[in-house]
Amino acid sequence: MAMRWRDSESGEERAVTAPLSLIVTAFAGVEDVAGTWTPQLRTDQERPTVLLFFDLARGKRRLGGSALAQVFRQIGSEVPDVEDPQLLKAFFNACQAVRLSDPKLVLAYHDRSDGGLFTTVVEMAFAGRVGVEINLDTLDCRDSSIEALFNEELGAVMQVLESQVSRLVEVFVAHGFESTSIYNIGKVLTSSEEQSFTIVHGGNNLFSSTRGILQQFWAETSFKMQSLRDDPDCAAEEFALIADTTYTGLAYHLTFTPRPSRPLFRRPKVAILREQGVNGHTEMAWAFTAAGFDAVDLHMSDLIAGAADLSKFRGLAACGGFSYGDVLGAGAGWAHAALLHKGARDAFEAFFARDDTFALGVCNGCQFLSHMREVIPGTELWPKFKANRSGRFEARVSLVEVVDSVLLEDSVFLCGMGGSRLPVAVAHGEGRAEFAPDALDAFNAQNLGVVRYVDSAGKPTEVYPLNPNGSPGGITGAQTPNGRVLALMPHPERVVTVESNSWYPSNMIRKWGGVGPWFQLFQNARLWCG
């Protein structure tokens, strides 16, 4: 590999050739993925917290090759290095000891070797959307606070309760990490609205800003690129949301308590329906099986060939993925394959005509069901799903609400979940609900929109990226009046266990018994079957 450029001052062509290197990759099993430390600073503690800086460079502050040097068009003469392998080993062993004995002792963790101490702490503030006060007086910064804040030597910052500092330090000292390399450098501001970022040195404010301003600086390059690549209005909405202190992020507000399923001996059959390109069938099958069903893999080619019989199934789940590579329109080609083949069409008509069946469509499966309105009673007002307003494939975690209405009393899937607001995984390029003229008002009047995107205050939203596709009123799930057919764009099957959720309240792990709130959807279907 080689990097070539022209010197801006001399005009001279320069080049750096990378030497051949050996890259060694190792893997290890993880027994408990819930024990991961993240950079998210937390304010949910009743007692004050502090930030501890662990210096693994023995005071070295070399700036060669750093991001700071690049900003000033410099390279530097000395780069960071491992000063003491034994110190690094002691740090690693102490971290493992803390994780095994009391993983909750460390509330947040981030390393400093990618941008320096300043970048480390502001990124932790970004993740928690909180304010921070840093005091450099504990560090020897008489020569240069710039070197202290922007060198990219080995090191880490941890958030810990102020009352637990001595306990944490004792563990590290016991494993050979010197206490003189541990510094109390600041505190997290407890008020969620006070998102100031301040650096104090010698009793004076060395630097003052806010979390929002700094994060917009941090995201500005991405915002400019996004404005050119995607819908510019969506890019602007997302950029503005960064500095909005009223936005508090993801949260769980449940009207039910998640519980694991008990063992069941009678297992109704549910067809896990898929077509060419569908890839969400494994998670879907797992979720239904865990809820007490006998999940059977059913490919459209089996139905078309007459090798499978839908009359043997109580339920049908149309899975997500890239059916036909989405080249025929997400879900549309799949539906046409069913509607244009007499045998398959007759099978679906007979299935939906029965009063003891249910159907779930997710993502491309949602689009599939929306195009099957000819054979599904009660779907006449349903929308079709078009390209996202952002102009891009959206893969993220969004906050949705299960809309409370009398319709949910008969819902196979959402009974008892009305009024709940909870995060869910989304992954689609065509999820924007588009209604026929005058259909939206009638759709809302009949309460058919049972799942919708909401903001952190619980209000339906069309703001990007809280609403990732631009659907009117945040609509992202539709149900038939009899409650037996549900189509939704998000992926509840991907978050049915606690650990499969990218975020959840740490105090809910035991209370929920290892299952995620969306598991209730599949349990409801099993309960409906009797």
Secondary structure by P-SEA (a helix, b strand, c coil): cbbbbccccccbbbbbbbcbbbbbbbbbbbccccccccccccccccbbbbbbbbbcccccccccccaaaaaaccccccccccccaaaaaaaaaaaaaaaacccccccbbbbcccccaaaaaaaaaaaacbbbbbbccccccccccccccccccccbbbbbbccaaaaaaaaaaaacccccccccccccccccccbbbbbbccccccccccaaaaaaaaaaaaaaaaaacccaaaaaaaaaaaaccccccccccccbbbbbbccccbbbbbbbcccccccaaaaaaaaaaaaccbbbbbcaaaaaacccccccccccccccccccccccccaaaaaaaaaacaaaaaaaaaaaacccbbbbbccaaaaaaaaacccccccccbbbbcccccccccbbbbbbbccccccccccccccccccbbbbbbbbccccbbbbccaaaaaaaaaccccbbbbccccccccccccccccccccccccccccccbbbbccccccccccccccccccccccccccccccaaaaaaaaaaac
